[in-house]
Amino acid sequence: MGKTIVVKQIGSPIRRPEKQRKTLIGLGLNKMHKTRELEDTPSTRGMVNKIPHLVKIIEERG
């Protein structure tokens, strides 16, 4: 695995549009304060940039 980023969910998907909920699920997040280590690809970065109010990049490794 190359570069990775650690993403943490900081916002609730309650009362959010369906697209934002599905983006969270696509990142592997569904509960508050859950973290995931994901491969640093343009598609992952794009998903994170679509919902900056719901997720936060904790650290970048690589």
N, C-alpha and C positions, 0 to 999 in steps of 0.2 A: 504494500500500500504506500502511496506517495504522501503528499501533504494532506493533513486532516485539519478539521475545525471542530471545536466543541461548542455545541449550540444548546442553550437553555431556554425553556419556555417560561416567559414571565407574565403572559397575559392569558385570560380565559377566553375560550372560543364561544362562550355563551353570548347570544345576541349579535353574532358576527355573521357576515354573508357566507353562504355555502362554499364559495371558492376559497375563502380564507381557512375554513375548517378543513377542507380537503388538502390544502397546502400543508397544514400542520400534520395531518395524518401521513402525507407523502414524505415528510421529514422524519417520521417515526415518533412524533410527539402527540400526546393526547391528554396529559395531566399536568397541572401546575408544578413548576419547579423541577420538572424532569429534564435530564440532560442526555444528549446523544453525541457520539463522536462520528462525524460524517466525512467522507472523502471530499476534498476541496476541489470541486469542479464548477464550471460556469453554470450548470443547471442548478446545483445546490445553492450557489451564491445568489442566483436569480430568485429562487424560492424564498430564501432568507430576506432578500431585499423587498419582496412583495408584502411581507408581514413584519416590518421592523418594530411595530408596536406590540407584537406578541412574542417575539423571540429575541435573544441577545447572543452574540458570539462571545463566549467566555475566553477562549484561547485558540491560537493557531499553532499547530505543530508541524514540523516537517523540515 
